[in-house]
Amino acid sequence: MKISIATVEDAAAISRLIGSVARFFTLQPDGTGAEDFLKTISPETVAGYLADPRFAYFKAVENGTLAGVVAVRDGSHLYHLFVDESFQRRGLSRQLWDHARAAVSEANPGYFTVNSTPYAQPVYERFGFVPTGTRVKTKGIAFVPMRWVAA
């Protein structure tokens, strides 16, 4: 598995990857009600994030297949962390998190925030994130705001 910087050329593949696991974070498995949110993961929108200097995107590739992606915004907000289903439960999310955290360490203020899906909340808790609020339902998705503080 190779983790490297993602570029604008990766936008379509990243969009496909996130879309393929969308049923884990939309309130309805078919995405009903989450249309506005799903627009934020379109190839065009993802390309905009990749071109924006506020975002640091990294991809994990194995044998030419995009296995996962992680993005940090403004050095402290874990914006995206998605792993293809066929690569889940192998520690890849931890590898991506560790890689991203190290890569933005110079810009990081000593904490990270994330809006975790209920599905991913146990993963983030294993990383050391703690909930900072209650579950929020909006735009067809649910999330729990969480925070990680450097020890």
C-alpha positions in Angstrom: 0.0 0.0 0.0 1.4 3.4 -1.0 0.2 6.6 0.5 1.0 9.8 -1.4 -0.3 13.2 -2.1 -3.6 13.3 -4.1 -3.9 15.7 -7.1 -6.6 17.1 -9.2 -6.2 14.2 -11.6 -7.4 11.9 -8.7 -10.8 13.8 -8.3 -13.0 11.4 -10.3 -11.6 8.3 -8.5 -11.9 10.0 -5.1 -15.5 11.0 -5.9 -16.3 7.4 -7.0 -14.7 6.0 -3.8 -16.7 8.3 -1.5 -19.9 7.7 -3.5 -19.4 3.9 -3.2 -19.6 4.1 0.6 -22.2 6.9 0.8 -24.9 4.5 2.2 -22.8 4.3 5.4 -23.3 8.0 6.1 -26.6 9.0 4.4 -29.8 8.7 6.5 -31.4 6.8 3.6 -29.4 4.0 1.9 -30.3 5.4 -1.5 -29.2 8.9 -0.6 -32.7 10.4 -0.7 -32.6 13.7 1.2 -28.8 14.0 0.9 -28.7 15.4 -2.6 -27.2 18.7 -1.6 -24.5 16.9 0.5 -23.8 14.4 -2.4 -23.1 17.4 -4.7 -20.1 18.2 -2.4 -18.5 14.9 -3.4 -18.9 15.3 -7.2 -15.7 15.1 -9.3 -15.9 18.8 -10.0 -16.3 19.8 -6.3 -13.6 17.3 -5.2 -11.3 18.8 -7.9 -11.9 22.2 -6.3 -10.9 20.9 -2.9 -7.7 19.3 -4.4 -6.8 22.6 -6.0 -7.5 24.6 -2.8 -4.3 25.2 -0.7 -6.4 25.0 2.5 -6.8 21.2 1.9 -4.2 18.5 2.2 -5.3 15.3 0.4 -3.6 12.0 0.5 -4.5 8.7 -1.3 -3.7 5.1 -0.6 -3.2 3.0 -3.7 -2.6 -0.7 -3.9 -1.9 -2.4 -7.3 -3.3 0.6 -9.1 -6.5 0.7 -7.1 -7.6 3.6 -5.0 -8.1 2.0 -1.6 -8.6 5.1 0.6 -8.4 8.9 0.9 -7.9 11.3 3.7 -8.1 15.1 3.7 -7.3 17.8 6.3 -8.7 21.3 5.9 -6.9 24.3 7.4 -4.4 22.1 9.2 -6.9 20.9 11.9 -10.2 19.6 10.5 -10.3 16.0 9.3 -12.5 16.7 6.3 -12.5 13.3 4.5 -11.5 9.9 5.6 -12.9 7.1 3.4 -11.7 3.6 2.7 -13.1 1.4 -0.1 -15.2 -1.5 1.4 -12.8 -4.1 0.1 -9.9 -2.6 2.0 -11.8 -1.9 5.3 -10.9 -3.7 8.6 -7.2 -3.8 7.6 -5.9 -0.8 9.5 -5.9 1.5 6.5 -8.0 4.2 8.1 -5.4 4.4 10.9 -2.5 4.5 8.4 -4.2 7.4 6.5 -5.0 9.2 9.7 -1.4 8.9 11.0 0.0 10.0 7.6 -2.3 13.0 7.4 -1.6 14.0 11.0 2.1 13.8 10.5 2.0 15.7 7.1 0.2 18.7 8.5 1.9 18.8 11.9 3.7 22.1 11.2 0.3 23.8 10.6 -1.6 22.0 13.2 -2.6 24.0 16.4 -2.5 20.8 18.6 -6.0 19.5 17.9 -8.1 18.1 15.2 -11.9 18.2 14.7 -14.1 15.8 12.7 -17.8 15.4 11.9 -18.0 11.7 12.2 -20.7 9.5 10.8 -22.3 7.3 13.4 -20.9 4.3 11.5 -17.3 5.6 11.8 -17.6 7.0 15.4 -16.0 3.9 17.0 -13.0 4.2 14.6 -12.4 7.8 15.5 -12.7 6.9 19.2 -10.0 4.4 18.8 -7.9 7.2 17.2 -8.5 9.2 20.4 -11.3 11.5 19.3 -14.0 12.3 21.8 -17.5 13.6 21.0 -18.0 17.3 21.6 -21.7 17.4 21.0 -24.7 15.3 20.2 -25.6 13.6 17.0 -26.7 16.0 14.3 -29.1 15.2 11.4 -29.0 17.6 8.5 -29.2 17.5 4.7 -29.9 13.8 4.7 -26.8 12.8 6.7 -26.0 12.3 10.4 -22.8 13.1 12.2 -21.3 13.5 15.6 -18.8 16.4 16.2 -15.6 15.1 17.7 -12.2 16.5 18.7 -8.7 15.0 19.1 -6.1 16.8 21.3 -2.4 16.1 21.1 -1.1 14.5 24.3 
